[in-house]
C-alpha cells in the first residue's frame, strides 16, 4: 500500500501534508502514471485521519490535475504533462534587476518547470496571505525576504516556518534568524559593501570625505549603511548619510555613493554646474550596473544578478539545501 509522508510535529494541516506527499512522490516517480491510489477509507483507517481530511486532500489534488477520479473504481495518478515541477516566486518588488534574476532563473529551468510570480511589496501580511493561499500547490517556494524595516521579524519567520524547509529557497537576502536547512543564494550586504569599498581604496585615497545618499523610504537593506559606515571608520574618513541629493552642496575631495538613479542624475547635474570634475575633485559611485551608467562612465558596485538566478535554479534542480553567497564586485570607471 502507498505510504504517505506525514509529520505529526508539523503545524501544516494534515490535508496539505497529504497533498504535498502525493505531489512529491509523483515528481520523484514513486507514483507513476495510471497508478491507483488508496481509497479514502483505506487512508483514513491506516493513518487515523478523518474522512473529510482525506476527501479535501484528494479534491485539491484533482483540482491541480495531479490525480483523476474514475467512477466506481477510485483515484488514479494523472499523466498531465509528466507533471512539471511547479515553482512559486515571491519577490519583494519588480525592478529591472529583479527581471534579470527572473529570466536567468527561467532559462536554467527550461521545460523542467512551470513558474508563477507574485509580489509581496515588502509587506509581511501580504506575504502571509500569498503563502497561506498557495501552500501545498507548489513543489518549491522561492522567496525574497525583504520587508519594511518596522516589520516584526517573528511574523516573517512564522510565515517561512509554514513552508517545508526542503521546498523553500531564500533569494537575495540572508536571514540568519531562520535556522532550518534550506537552499539560499544571497547577498551579504554589509560585508559586501565594506569589502568592495576596501578593494577600491586606491581610488578612494584622494577623497577625505564620503557621503552615502540613502533614501529612508526606499526599503533598502539597512546593512548597506552599516557596511558604508564600517569602511569609513576603518579608513579614517569623514562621512555623512543623506536622504537625497537635492539639498546636497557638492564639496571637493568628497566621494558620493548613491543607491537610486534619481540621486545619481541629480549629482551629475550638480557636478556640471561646478568647476569640479568627476574622478578628480568629486567622486561618484553607484549601486547596480546599467547600460546608461556604462555610457556615462560611472563607477559601479553590484551583485551579479544573472548569476544569482542561474545559481538558484541549478541548485534547486539538484535538490541542494545549502547557502551560497552571490558574487559582488566593483566596475572601475572614470567617475572615481
HELIX and SHEET records of a PDB file:
HELIX    1   1 UNK A   14  UNK A   27  1                                  14    
HELIX    2   2 UNK A   40  UNK A   47  1                                   8    
HELIX    3   3 UNK A   51  UNK A   63  1                                  13    
HELIX    4   4 UNK A   80  UNK A   82  5                                   3    
HELIX    5   5 UNK A   96  UNK A  109  1                                  14    
HELIX    6   6 UNK A  110  UNK A  112  5                                   3    
HELIX    7   7 UNK A  124  UNK A  134  1                                  11    
HELIX    8   8 UNK A  153  UNK A  161  1                                   9    
HELIX    9   9 UNK A  165  UNK A  167  5                                   3    
HELIX   10  10 UNK A  189  UNK A  199  1                                  11    
HELIX   11  11 UNK A  201  UNK A  204  1                                   4    
HELIX   12  12 UNK A  223  UNK A  234  1                                  12    
HELIX   13  13 UNK A  261  UNK A  271  1                                  11    
HELIX   14  14 UNK A  291  UNK A  295  1                                   5    
HELIX   15  15 UNK A  305  UNK A  317  1                                  13    
SHEET    1   A 2 UNK A  67  UNK A  70  0                                        
SHEET    2   A 2 UNK A  74  UNK A  77 -1                                        
SHEET    1   B 6 UNK A 113  UNK A 119  0                                        
SHEET    2   B 6 UNK A  85  UNK A  91  1                                        
SHEET    3   B 6 UNK A 140  UNK A 143  1                                        
SHEET    4   B 6 UNK A 168  UNK A 173  1                                        
SHEET    5   B 6 UNK A 183  UNK A 187  1                                        
SHEET    6   B 6 UNK A 323  UNK A 325  1                                        
SHEET    1   C 6 UNK A 238  UNK A 242  0                                        
SHEET    2   C 6 UNK A 209  UNK A 213  1                                        
SHEET    3   C 6 UNK A 254  UNK A 258  1                                        
SHEET    4   C 6 UNK A 282  UNK A 287  1                                        
SHEET    5   C 6 UNK A 299  UNK A 303  1                                        
SHEET    6   C 6 UNK A 328  UNK A 331 -1                                        
END                                                                             
